[in-house]
Amino acid sequence: MAAEEPTGKASIAAVFNRAAAVYDQVGVDFFGPAGVRLAELAALAPGESVLDVGCGRGASLVPAAAAVGSAGSVIGIDLAPAMIDKTNERIAESGLRHARAELGDAESPGYPEDSFDAIIAGFVVFFLSDPVAAVARYSRLLRPGGRLVMTVRLMDRQEDTEIPRIVNEALLPFETGARPAPRRPRDPLGTRDGVEEVLVTNGFTGVRVVDETYHARFDDPAHYWRWMWSHGARERLEKIPADRLEPAREAVVSALSAFARDERFVYPIPARFAVAERA
């Protein structure tokens, strides 16, 4: 009997476990700059303690550790063991003895209340089954005046959607069964008003929403295909039958060729940061 496919958090952990070796390692400058910005918006000071939920390979953790210095501390948690291993390797290479990464659930971090001066969460809250409950837990984990900075999903802004739409249309014919264009479920953190309501209701004040665009540069359309395999998009690609993968790759490359100039092309990726303090 074939083993059952993991679902829910186990499925997410498994996808990122498989992606860990190449996550943020294929020459696309996106998660790195966004991670640095996340740490900047947290306004970290030397000696502070920080929790990085969904730390991945340390895009936010490493700049956070540099900001708080050796008198501070940074803990990163992630569901994927391979991500934790890669992050701890990076921490060791960087000589950051006041930082560590360990297995943990971004939706329900297992630490005492009032433990941290700041919590940072890069590109993780929209994977959670209950992001509102997670925000409430973050509030309790922070000390009074502690900061929360997280990237949230943009559902009230339509810019920069052309490339994802074209890639989606290119993949549809190669997937098993009929698959309609993906519809995003309602996200309580998907609008500016929603972000403010959730944060204020759960003990935060001084809410700011910062929208920025990161221009990810690709060597050629095939580079975009490789990038998809390096992050959460690989979950969709893995479901394409093996004998259809190469035609699917060719379809994506062909579709993206319209954006290329001398083979290279730039994808403007929007990011939304939510910043708040525990009241």
Summary of the structure (lengths in Angstrom):
residues: 279
radius of gyration: 19.1
end to end distance: 53.4
largest distance: 55.6
contacts: 917
relative contact order: 0.16
helix: 41%
strand: 23%
